[in-house]
């Protein structure tokens, strides 16, 4: 909640915070405190259209007022300004509104499972299963070449073995 003080230091005096913060989907609440005679003020913003539908409001402030500026749910982080005008335009004060990115929710820790006595084991050779499969396929093709003497099987065994070596080399680099 941000406080705006009116008439505290003189007639139509305006005191605003330098900067206030809010988040997308939130509401910026302005607590307007009048220390003197009732007065009319205007709240206006010319650069807030990407953050809120608010752009202008006339208020009659007797003692204390609250004014709410809703911030759009899908608003990106950024800055806009709000100007407070009193005394029919004779007095003006402006403050910045910073829309901060909503903090990511912290992940909840996974509860310990009491029903499963075994935990998953990370196998260090698991990323090499495709490479091992290619090696086995090359061995089978080479065995078929020895049995049938078809040169195409020998070339296929060599190609599959070469692909396996290249794949293993690429996996080590990443």
N, C-alpha and C positions, 0 to 999 in steps of 0.2 A: 504494500500500500504506500502510495506517495502522497505527501502532504503539500498543499498549496495554501499559503497564509495570505490573507487579504487585510488591509487596513491596520497592520501591526505597527508600521513605521510612519504612518501618515495616511491622509485621505487618498483612496484608490491605490495605495501601495500594493505591490504584488511581489511575493517571494515564492520562487519555485525551486525545486531541486535541480541540480546541474544535469543529472542523468538518472534514468530509471531503467530497470531491466524487466523483461517479460519473456514468455516462451510461446511458440505456436500453439494455438488451441487454448491459451490462457486468457485471463481478463486483467487488464490494467485498471486498477482501482485508484481513483484520485479522491483523496480526502481533502475537501476544501473547507478551511477554517476561517471564519470572518471574525476579526477582533474589533470591529467598529460598526458603523451604520450599515443597514442592508444596502446592497448594490446589485447591479446587473453586470455580468461578465460574459464574455464570449470565449469559448474554447474553439480553436480552429487548427487544422493541419492541412497543408497543401501537398505534402509528399508522402502520405500514408496509404495511398490506394492499393499498394501491393500487400499491405499487412492487415488492413481493417476497412470496414465500410464507413467508419467515422470520418467526417471531414469538417463539421461545424456544429456548434451547439450554443444556444443562448440560455443562460441560467440566471435566476434570481436567487441570491444567496443572502439569507437572513442571518443565520448563525453558522451552522455546519451543514455541509452537503456532501454526498458521495456521488461520484460520476464514474460510470464503468465504460471502458473502451474494450470491446471484445477483439481479440486477435485471431485471425483465420487459422484454422487447423493446419492447412498446407503451406503456411507462410515460411519463406526461407529466411535465414538469419540476415539481419540488416539493421538499418537505423532510419528513424523518421523523427520529426519534431512536432511538438504541440505548443501552440502559442496561446497565452492567456491575455485577454484584452479587457481593460477596465476604463472607466471615465470617458466613455464614448470615443475610445481610440486614443486618448491622451496618454495612457499608461499601457505598456506592453512588456511581457516577459516570456521567454521561450525556454523550453528544456528538451533534451534529447531522450528518445525512447529507443533502447537497444533490444532488438528481438534476438535472443540467444537460441542456439540450436538445442532442441530437447535432448537431455542426456539419455543415452541408451540404457535400458534397464539391465541391471546386473543379472547374469544367468544364475539360476538357482542351483545349488549343488545337488547332484544326483544322490538320492537316498541309498544307503548301503543295502544291498539285497541280502536278506536273510534266508531266502528260499533257494538260491543257487549257490551251492558250495564251491563251484569251480568258477574261476575268472578267465576271461578271454586272454589267451597268450599271444603275444605279438611274435610272429615268425619272421626272422631277419631275411630269409630267402624268398618270402612271399612275392615281392616285386619282380622276381626273376622267373616266375612260373611260365610266362609266355616264351621267354628265351629257352627255358628247359624243354618246353613242348616243341619248339622249332628244332632243337637239337635232336630230340627223339624222332621227329618226322624225317630229318635228314638221315639219321641212322637206318630207319626203316627203308627209305628210298635207296640208300646205298646197298642194303642187303638185297632188295629186289633186283638191283642192277647186277649184283654178283650171281643171282640165281638165273636171271633171264637174259642177260647180256644185251639189254636194249639201252643204247647210248643216251636216249632221252631221259631215262631214270637217273643216270649218273649226273647229267647236267642239272636236273631238278634237285638232286641231293646237294650239289654244290651251291646252287642258288639259295636254297632254304638255309643252309649252313651259313652262308655269307649274310643273309638277312638277320639271322640270329646274332651273329657277331656285331653287326652294326647296331641292332637294337640294344644289346648289352652295353655297348660303348656309349650310346645316347643316354641310357638310364644312369650311368655313372656320372655323366656331365651335369645332369639336372638335380 
